[in-house]
Amino acid sequence: MRAADERPEVIPHNRPQILDCDRAAVEAVLSSGWIAQGPAVRNLEDRFAGYFAGGDACAFSSGTAALFVALKALGAAPGAAVAVPSYSCSALLNAVYMTGAVPQVVDVRADNFCLDVQLVRRQAPTARYIVAVHMFGAPADIGALQFPNTVVIEDCCQCLGGSVAGVPLGSRGAAAVFSFYATKIITGGQGGLVWCGADEVSDRVRSYRQFDGCEQYEPRFNLQMTDIQAALAASQMQRLEAIRERRSEIGRAYLSALPEGLSAQAGVAEPGRMLQRFVVVAPDAAAREALRARMAEGGADCRVPVERFELLHRYLRLDSASYPVAERLADTTLSLPMHLGLSEADVATVCEVLRRFRL
Ligand SMILES: Cc1ncc(COP(=O)(O)O)c(C=O)c1O
């Protein structure tokens, strides 16, 4: 029991959900005597192939590693241009540069925070590859990104389990990459995976992972996932739809409590949507900071989802004036607690702060 003068616990912004069945799955691996990449990794990959009703899945040590290998397997060679959204994650720059390719940064849409298709040809004029991020779970417009001689990789690190019109996100690009980092939809602590439909691509992906014991030597990183991580992620994968439903339920509660003047990322209540984060858009930076302060007073830890300095055009010292939407989102957005550890009381607390918030 909590002492009367003790402060109530802060509602965490994010927390992985580890159930007894997840512990049992990890324990089974630990007891098996095989903890490196082995049968549990294969099982996780089979689950992904089943989820996509075909194709091949290959697990890696992180989402960054998965993106790096996907780019390489699709032929991204030194000097090749790769379009990336500014409002995303530095992992994209890391993966592109590790292949020797060159990023071309594109601004995003104000409504869903995903790549602005209209700007791709202008801001990434020579791009042969496009990394399309389904930002916070919002579906990027993959159909509209199918330019001639251009390869699209779906970055699904934030949207596993999401779909549009029944079609799972990740199934329309040349490859899809996933992350099992601790804040993602399902987690192994760390981890990543490439899924693709074409055998010749998946053969190259698998070949890269085989860093040791090959007859022909080629320099490669060891980017393997362990069976311990895979067992944890695969156990959680079994309840993916329940995870999606609970996140949607929390999202609907937040949406209905939004006061006038605040809005949410587009499509949060769409059927099939996986809410990795519920991001509120304030009219300006001062209003965002006021909301964050009210949430903190109410006991809820809210975060700026992408800080200004994290915008990819800023990392590359490009002209900020060319990225007005990303700049504005960095200044005006706030991410509310969104995870399976939230109780009904936690959700009610966040909703109450929202309802009382006045601009
Ligand atoms: C959109 C996006 N792409 C790639 C990554 C990289 O994943 P990881 O952290 O597993 O390397 C992340 C995770 O931070 C991400 O959010």
The ligand as a Gaussian input file, in Angstrom:
#p B3LYP/6-31G(d) Opt

LIG

0 1
 C       10.997000       4.638000     -38.152000
 C       12.156000       3.885000     -37.575000
 N       13.038000       3.305000     -38.396000
 C       14.087000       2.598000     -37.915000
 C       14.283000       2.453000     -36.566000
 C       15.484000       1.707000     -36.082000
 O       15.148000       0.613000     -35.283000
 P       16.139000       0.117000     -34.128000
 O       16.053000       1.065000     -32.995000
 O       15.620000      -1.249000     -33.789000
 O       17.510000       0.057000     -34.726000
 C       13.375000       3.018000     -35.678000
 C       13.526000       2.866000     -34.221000
 O       13.997000       3.638000     -33.489000
 C       12.289000       3.759000     -36.193000
 O       11.408000       4.357000     -35.382000

